[in-house]
């Protein structure tokens, strides 16, 4: 994960996903919940510390696809 965080630390993850839009994000989260896959929203990777042991689950990055969110 060090490649995707601002402080450049962290181990491996099960998956790193980059949804293109809100609908895709919703589908990913609903699927993960159904399959009991732990998820973490990464945003742009700032203010996040991932241990060297990594994260057993899906990291969902909102960058670059969801930099702007508009409702309605």
Biopython code that builds the backbone (N, CA, C, O; Angstrom):
import numpy as np
from Bio.PDB.StructureBuilder import StructureBuilder

atoms = [
    (1, "UNK", "N", (0.805, -1.203, 0.000)),
    (1, "UNK", "CA", (0.000, 0.000, 0.000)),
    (1, "UNK", "C", (0.846, 1.264, 0.000)),
    (1, "UNK", "O", (0.326, 2.360, -0.209)),
    (2, "UNK", "N", (2.142, 1.119, 0.232)),
    (2, "UNK", "CA", (2.978, 2.326, 0.315)),
    (2, "UNK", "C", (2.923, 3.164, -0.953)),
    (2, "UNK", "O", (3.121, 4.378, -0.901)),
    (3, "UNK", "N", (2.657, 2.534, -2.088)),
    (3, "UNK", "CA", (2.564, 3.270, -3.350)),
    (3, "UNK", "C", (1.313, 4.169, -3.411)),
    (3, "UNK", "O", (1.264, 5.122, -4.188)),
    (4, "UNK", "N", (0.312, 3.855, -2.587)),
    (4, "UNK", "CA", (-0.969, 4.550, -2.676)),
    (4, "UNK", "C", (-1.300, 5.417, -1.467)),
    (4, "UNK", "O", (-2.424, 5.906, -1.355)),
    (5, "UNK", "N", (-0.343, 5.621, -0.557)),
    (5, "UNK", "CA", (-0.584, 6.494, 0.589)),
    (5, "UNK", "C", (0.428, 7.642, 0.590)),
    (5, "UNK", "O", (1.538, 7.511, 0.074)),
    (6, "UNK", "N", (0.028, 8.745, 1.169)),
    (6, "UNK", "CA", (0.885, 9.935, 1.133)),
    (6, "UNK", "C", (2.145, 9.786, 1.973)),
    (6, "UNK", "O", (3.163, 10.405, 1.665)),
    (7, "UNK", "N", (2.097, 8.973, 3.033)),
    (7, "UNK", "CA", (3.300, 8.820, 3.856)),
    (7, "UNK", "C", (4.136, 7.606, 3.467)),
    (7, "UNK", "O", (5.154, 7.318, 4.095)),
    (8, "UNK", "N", (3.699, 6.896, 2.423)),
    (8, "UNK", "CA", (4.484, 5.829, 1.788)),
    (8, "UNK", "C", (4.865, 4.679, 2.719)),
    (8, "UNK", "O", (6.012, 4.231, 2.737)),
    (9, "UNK", "N", (3.872, 4.205, 3.500)),
    (9, "UNK", "CA", (4.069, 3.012, 4.328)),
    (9, "UNK", "C", (2.904, 2.058, 4.097)),
    (9, "UNK", "O", (1.846, 2.463, 3.617)),
    (10, "UNK", "N", (3.103, 0.805, 4.437)),
    (10, "UNK", "CA", (2.015, -0.166, 4.403)),
    (10, "UNK", "C", (2.329, -1.391, 3.581)),
    (10, "UNK", "O", (3.073, -1.345, 2.602)),
    (11, "UNK", "N", (1.736, -2.492, 4.011)),
    (11, "UNK", "CA", (1.947, -3.769, 3.353)),
    (11, "UNK", "C", (0.938, -4.024, 2.249)),
    (11, "UNK", "O", (0.335, -3.101, 1.702)),
    (12, "UNK", "N", (0.772, -5.295, 1.938)),
    (12, "UNK", "CA", (-0.116, -5.709, 0.854)),
    (12, "UNK", "C", (-1.591, -5.636, 1.259)),
    (12, "UNK", "O", (-1.919, -5.489, 2.436)),
    (13, "UNK", "N", (-2.454, -5.742, 0.277)),
    (13, "UNK", "CA", (-3.897, -5.781, 0.512)),
    (13, "UNK", "C", (-4.459, -6.871, -0.389)),
    (13, "UNK", "O", (-3.824, -7.277, -1.362)),
    (14, "UNK", "N", (-5.661, -7.342, -0.054)),
    (14, "UNK", "CA", (-6.299, -8.370, -0.873)),
    (14, "UNK", "C", (-6.673, -7.803, -2.238)),
    (14, "UNK", "O", (-6.480, -8.459, -3.262)),
    (15, "UNK", "N", (-7.205, -6.591, -2.249)),
    (15, "UNK", "CA", (-7.581, -5.950, -3.509)),
    (15, "UNK", "C", (-7.568, -4.443, -3.375)),
    (15, "UNK", "O", (-7.822, -3.907, -2.296)),
    (16, "UNK", "N", (-7.274, -3.765, -4.458)),
    (16, "UNK", "CA", (-7.334, -2.306, -4.508)),
    (16, "UNK", "C", (-8.179, -1.956, -5.713)),
    (16, "UNK", "O", (-7.817, -2.264, -6.849)),
    (17, "UNK", "N", (-9.307, -1.311, -5.464)),
    (17, "UNK", "CA", (-10.293, -1.054, -6.509)),
    (17, "UNK", "C", (-10.455, 0.439, -6.756)),
    (17, "UNK", "O", (-10.356, 1.251, -5.836)),
    (18, "UNK", "N", (-10.708, 0.786, -8.017)),
    (18, "UNK", "CA", (-10.845, 2.182, -8.434)),
    (18, "UNK", "C", (-12.180, 2.364, -9.163)),
    (18, "UNK", "O", (-12.205, 2.364, -10.394)),
    (19, "UNK", "N", (-13.287, 2.518, -8.434)),
    (19, "UNK", "CA", (-14.579, 2.693, -9.112)),
    (19, "UNK", "C", (-14.595, 3.982, -9.925)),
    (19, "UNK", "O", (-14.026, 4.997, -9.524)),
    (20, "UNK", "N", (-15.267, 3.917, -11.084)),
    (20, "UNK", "CA", (-15.319, 5.076, -11.981)),
    (20, "UNK", "C", (-16.414, 6.060, -11.624)),
    (20, "UNK", "O", (-16.319, 7.243, -11.950)),
    (21, "UNK", "N", (-17.469, 5.573, -10.947)),
    (21, "UNK", "CA", (-18.574, 6.459, -10.612)),
    (21, "UNK", "C", (-19.290, 5.946, -9.370)),
    (21, "UNK", "O", (-18.943, 4.894, -8.833)),
    (22, "UNK", "N", (-20.289, 6.693, -8.918)),
    (22, "UNK", "CA", (-20.998, 6.357, -7.684)),
    (22, "UNK", "C", (-21.718, 5.020, -7.813)),
    (22, "UNK", "O", (-21.741, 4.243, -6.859)),
    (23, "UNK", "N", (-22.301, 4.740, -8.966)),
    (23, "UNK", "CA", (-22.995, 3.465, -9.151)),
    (23, "UNK", "C", (-22.042, 2.283, -9.004)),
    (23, "UNK", "O", (-22.387, 1.281, -8.378)),
    (24, "UNK", "N", (-20.872, 2.393, -9.567)),
    (24, "UNK", "CA", (-19.881, 1.328, -9.444)),
    (24, "UNK", "C", (-19.422, 1.176, -7.994)),
    (24, "UNK", "O", (-19.226, 0.057, -7.519)),
    (25, "UNK", "N", (-19.250, 2.290, -7.295)),
    (25, "UNK", "CA", (-18.883, 2.254, -5.882)),
    (25, "UNK", "C", (-19.947, 1.521, -5.078)),
    (25, "UNK", "O", (-19.617, 0.667, -4.255)),
    (26, "UNK", "N", (-21.215, 1.840, -5.302)),
    (26, "UNK", "CA", (-22.313, 1.172, -4.602)),
    (26, "UNK", "C", (-22.290, -0.328, -4.851)),
    (26, "UNK", "O", (-22.455, -1.112, -3.917)),
    (27, "UNK", "N", (-22.088, -0.735, -6.094)),
    (27, "UNK", "CA", (-22.061, -2.156, -6.432)),
    (27, "UNK", "C", (-20.923, -2.873, -5.720)),
    (27, "UNK", "O", (-21.104, -3.976, -5.202)),
    (28, "UNK", "N", (-19.759, -2.251, -5.695)),
    (28, "UNK", "CA", (-18.604, -2.846, -5.017)),
    (28, "UNK", "C", (-18.870, -3.047, -3.524)),
    (28, "UNK", "O", (-18.593, -4.112, -2.973)),
    (29, "UNK", "N", (-19.410, -2.011, -2.879)),
    (29, "UNK", "CA", (-19.660, -2.076, -1.444)),
    (29, "UNK", "C", (-20.739, -3.107, -1.127)),
    (29, "UNK", "O", (-20.596, -3.875, -0.176)),
    (30, "UNK", "N", (-21.807, -3.135, -1.904)),
    (30, "UNK", "CA", (-22.875, -4.117, -1.674)),
    (30, "UNK", "C", (-22.370, -5.544, -1.867)),
    (30, "UNK", "O", (-22.708, -6.432, -1.084)),
    (31, "UNK", "N", (-21.564, -5.770, -2.904)),
    (31, "UNK", "CA", (-21.000, -7.097, -3.144)),
    (31, "UNK", "C", (-20.089, -7.517, -1.992)),
    (31, "UNK", "O", (-20.151, -8.652, -1.518)),
    (32, "UNK", "N", (-19.242, -6.585, -1.550)),
    (32, "UNK", "CA", (-18.324, -6.883, -0.454)),
    (32, "UNK", "C", (-19.095, -7.240, 0.816)),
    (32, "UNK", "O", (-18.726, -8.178, 1.523)),
    (33, "UNK", "N", (-20.151, -6.506, 1.105)),
    (33, "UNK", "CA", (-20.965, -6.814, 2.289)),
    (33, "UNK", "C", (-21.603, -8.183, 2.175)),
    (33, "UNK", "O", (-21.612, -8.953, 3.136)),
    (34, "UNK", "N", (-22.137, -8.488, 1.003)),
    (34, "UNK", "CA", (-22.786, -9.784, 0.772)),
    (34, "UNK", "C", (-21.807, -10.935, 0.981)),
    (34, "UNK", "O", (-22.179, -11.975, 1.525)),
    (35, "UNK", "N", (-20.565, -10.757, 0.555)),
    (35, "UNK", "CA", (-19.539, -11.795, 0.659)),
    (35, "UNK", "C", (-18.681, -11.674, 1.924)),
    (35, "UNK", "O", (-17.717, -12.421, 2.094)),
    (36, "UNK", "N", (-19.029, -10.742, 2.803)),
    (36, "UNK", "CA", (-18.305, -10.506, 4.063)),
    (36, "UNK", "C", (-16.828, -10.173, 3.831)),
    (36, "UNK", "O", (-15.953, -10.621, 4.572)),
    (37, "UNK", "N", (-16.571, -9.380, 2.793)),
    (37, "UNK", "CA", (-15.212, -8.920, 2.502)),
    (37, "UNK", "C", (-15.004, -7.581, 3.210)),
    (37, "UNK", "O", (-15.745, -6.634, 2.945)),
    (38, "UNK", "N", (-14.029, -7.476, 4.090)),
    (38, "UNK", "CA", (-13.772, -6.194, 4.746)),
    (38, "UNK", "C", (-13.402, -5.129, 3.703)),
    (38, "UNK", "O", (-12.686, -5.414, 2.742)),
    (39, "UNK", "N", (-13.888, -3.925, 3.900)),
    (39, "UNK", "CA", (-13.576, -2.835, 2.972)),
    (39, "UNK", "C", (-13.078, -1.615, 3.743)),
    (39, "UNK", "O", (-13.386, -1.414, 4.918)),
    (40, "UNK", "N", (-12.303, -0.820, 3.033)),
    (40, "UNK", "CA", (-11.824, 0.447, 3.583)),
    (40, "UNK", "C", (-11.799, 1.454, 2.448)),
    (40, "UNK", "O", (-11.197, 1.209, 1.403)),
    (41, "UNK", "N", (-12.455, 2.587, 2.654)),
    (41, "UNK", "CA", (-12.433, 3.650, 1.657)),
    (41, "UNK", "C", (-11.128, 4.413, 1.831)),
    (41, "UNK", "O", (-10.821, 4.906, 2.917)),
    (42, "UNK", "N", (-10.371, 4.504, 0.752)),
    (42, "UNK", "CA", (-9.042, 5.087, 0.820)),
    (42, "UNK", "C", (-9.029, 6.580, 0.517)),
    (42, "UNK", "O", (-8.138, 7.293, 0.978)),
    (43, "UNK", "N", (-9.988, 7.055, -0.240)),
    (43, "UNK", "CA", (-9.940, 8.457, -0.630)),
    (43, "UNK", "C", (-8.732, 8.699, -1.511)),
    (43, "UNK", "O", (-8.508, 7.959, -2.468)),
    (44, "UNK", "N", (-7.952, 9.722, -1.204)),
    (44, "UNK", "CA", (-6.741, 10.007, -1.980)),
    (44, "UNK", "C", (-5.487, 9.459, -1.314)),
    (44, "UNK", "O", (-4.375, 9.732, -1.766)),
    (45, "UNK", "N", (-5.657, 8.679, -0.231)),
    (45, "UNK", "CA", (-4.505, 8.065, 0.428)),
    (45, "UNK", "C", (-3.809, 8.945, 1.439)),
    (45, "UNK", "O", (-2.700, 8.637, 1.876)),
    (46, "UNK", "N", (-4.453, 10.048, 1.819)),
    (46, "UNK", "CA", (-3.875, 10.902, 2.850)),
    (46, "UNK", "C", (-4.544, 10.577, 4.174)),
    (46, "UNK", "O", (-5.675, 10.093, 4.206)),
    (47, "UNK", "N", (-3.842, 10.844, 5.258)),
    (47, "UNK", "CA", (-4.358, 10.577, 6.601)),
    (47, "UNK", "C", (-4.702, 9.107, 6.811)),
    (47, "UNK", "O", (-5.623, 8.781, 7.561)),
    (48, "UNK", "N", (-3.961, 8.221, 6.148)),
    (48, "UNK", "CA", (-4.181, 6.780, 6.264)),
    (48, "UNK", "C", (-2.841, 6.114, 6.554)),
    (48, "UNK", "O", (-1.843, 6.387, 5.886)),
    (49, "UNK", "N", (-2.831, 5.246, 7.546)),
    (49, "UNK", "CA", (-1.655, 4.443, 7.824)),
    (49, "UNK", "C", (-2.064, 2.978, 7.741)),
    (49, "UNK", "O", (-2.929, 2.522, 8.489)),
    (50, "UNK", "N", (-1.443, 2.255, 6.835)),
    (50, "UNK", "CA", (-1.664, 0.822, 6.702)),
    (50, "UNK", "C", (-0.440, 0.133, 7.289)),
    (50, "UNK", "O", (0.691, 0.470, 6.939)),
    (51, "UNK", "N", (-0.659, -0.828, 8.179)),
    (51, "UNK", "CA", (0.479, -1.507, 8.807)),
    (51, "UNK", "C", (1.277, -2.284, 7.768)),
    (51, "UNK", "O", (0.795, -2.548, 6.667)),
    (52, "UNK", "N", (2.482, -2.641, 8.128)),
    (52, "UNK", "CA", (3.316, -3.458, 7.246)),
    (52, "UNK", "C", (2.723, -4.847, 7.031)),
    (52, "UNK", "O", (3.084, -5.538, 6.078)),
    (53, "UNK", "N", (1.815, -5.254, 7.913)),
    (53, "UNK", "CA", (1.117, -6.532, 7.736)),
    (53, "UNK", "C", (0.046, -6.436, 6.661)),
    (53, "UNK", "O", (-0.457, -7.459, 6.197)),
    (54, "UNK", "N", (-0.309, -5.222, 6.261)),
    (54, "UNK", "CA", (-1.280, -5.022, 5.190)),
    (54, "UNK", "C", (-2.715, -5.016, 5.667)),
    (54, "UNK", "O", (-2.988, -4.845, 6.855)),
    (55, "UNK", "N", (-3.631, -5.204, 4.733)),
    (55, "UNK", "CA", (-5.070, -5.171, 5.005)),
    (55, "UNK", "C", (-5.722, -6.344, 4.288)),
    (55, "UNK", "O", (-5.644, -6.449, 3.063)),
    (56, "UNK", "N", (-6.354, -7.214, 5.036)),
    (56, "UNK", "CA", (-7.032, -8.378, 4.450)),
    (56, "UNK", "C", (-8.439, -7.977, 4.047)),
    (56, "UNK", "O", (-9.401, -8.189, 4.786)),
    (57, "UNK", "N", (-8.537, -7.406, 2.890)),
    (57, "UNK", "CA", (-9.816, -6.948, 2.374)),
    (57, "UNK", "C", (-9.596, -6.032, 1.185)),
    (57, "UNK", "O", (-8.492, -5.931, 0.650)),
    (58, "UNK", "N", (-10.661, -5.373, 0.786)),
    (58, "UNK", "CA", (-10.597, -4.474, -0.361)),
    (58, "UNK", "C", (-10.380, -3.047, 0.096)),
    (58, "UNK", "O", (-11.114, -2.541, 0.944)),
    (59, "UNK", "N", (-9.376, -2.400, -0.463)),
    (59, "UNK", "CA", (-9.196, -0.961, -0.318)),
    (59, "UNK", "C", (-9.863, -0.350, -1.542)),
    (59, "UNK", "O", (-9.602, -0.761, -2.673)),
    (60, "UNK", "N", (-10.723, 0.629, -1.309)),
    (60, "UNK", "CA", (-11.437, 1.263, -2.412)),
    (60, "UNK", "C", (-10.967, 2.704, -2.516)),
    (60, "UNK", "O", (-11.215, 3.520, -1.629)),
    (61, "UNK", "N", (-10.283, 3.003, -3.614)),
    (61, "UNK", "CA", (-9.731, 4.338, -3.821)),
    (61, "UNK", "C", (-10.742, 5.207, -4.565)),
    (61, "UNK", "O", (-11.322, 4.784, -5.565)),
    (62, "UNK", "N", (-10.942, 6.409, -4.074)),
    (62, "UNK", "CA", (-11.837, 7.351, -4.738)),
    (62, "UNK", "C", (-11.093, 8.242, -5.724)),
    (62, "UNK", "O", (-11.689, 9.114, -6.357)),
    (63, "UNK", "N", (-9.806, 8.022, -5.849)),
    (63, "UNK", "CA", (-8.966, 8.819, -6.736)),
    (63, "UNK", "C", (-8.482, 7.920, -7.869)),
    (63, "UNK", "O", (-7.926, 6.868, -7.554)),
    (64, "UNK", "N", (-8.630, 8.216, -9.095)),
    (64, "UNK", "CA", (-9.025, 9.498, -9.658)),
    (64, "UNK", "C", (-10.497, 9.587, -10.052)),
    (64, "UNK", "O", (-10.985, 10.679, -10.343)),
    (65, "UNK", "N", (-11.215, 8.466, -10.068)),
    (65, "UNK", "CA", (-12.563, 8.444, -10.630)),
    (65, "UNK", "C", (-13.609, 9.276, -9.926)),
    (65, "UNK", "O", (-14.503, 9.811, -10.580)),
    (66, "UNK", "N", (-13.528, 9.402, -8.614)),
    (66, "UNK", "CA", (-14.585, 10.078, -7.863)),
    (66, "UNK", "C", (-14.078, 11.323, -7.150)),
    (66, "UNK", "O", (-14.399, 11.555, -5.984)),
    (67, "UNK", "N", (-13.300, 12.107, -7.843)),
    (67, "UNK", "CA", (-12.795, 13.330, -7.221)),
    (67, "UNK", "C", (-13.884, 14.348, -6.981)),
    (67, "UNK", "O", (-13.753, 15.208, -6.110)),
    (68, "UNK", "N", (-14.955, 14.261, -7.743)),
    (68, "UNK", "CA", (-16.067, 15.201, -7.598)),
    (68, "UNK", "C", (-17.348, 14.398, -7.440)),
    (68, "UNK", "O", (-17.638, 13.527, -8.260)),
    (69, "UNK", "N", (-18.112, 14.680, -6.401)),
    (69, "UNK", "CA", (-19.364, 13.974, -6.146)),
    (69, "UNK", "C", (-20.497, 14.975, -6.129)),
    (69, "UNK", "O", (-20.466, 15.957, -5.387)),
    (70, "UNK", "N", (-21.494, 14.720, -6.950)),
    (70, "UNK", "CA", (-22.657, 15.585, -6.967)),
    (70, "UNK", "C", (-23.900, 14.747, -6.760)),
    (70, "UNK", "O", (-24.058, 13.706, -7.398)),
    (71, "UNK", "N", (-24.775, 15.179, -5.889)),
    (71, "UNK", "CA", (-26.041, 14.506, -5.622)),
    (71, "UNK", "C", (-27.123, 15.152, -6.471)),
    (71, "UNK", "O", (-27.214, 16.376, -6.562)),
    (72, "UNK", "N", (-27.945, 14.308, -7.093)),
    (72, "UNK", "CA", (-29.116, 14.810, -7.826)),
    (72, "UNK", "C", (-28.901, 15.483, -9.069)),
    (72, "UNK", "O", (-29.858, 15.917, -9.710)),
]
sb = StructureBuilder()
sb.init_structure("model")
sb.init_model(0)
sb.init_chain("A")
sb.init_seg("    ")
for serial, (resi, resn, name, xyz) in enumerate(atoms, 1):
    if name == "N":
        sb.init_residue(resn, " ", resi, " ")
    sb.init_atom(name, np.array(xyz, "f"), 0.0, 1.0, " ", f" {name:<3s}", serial, name[0])
structure = sb.get_structure()
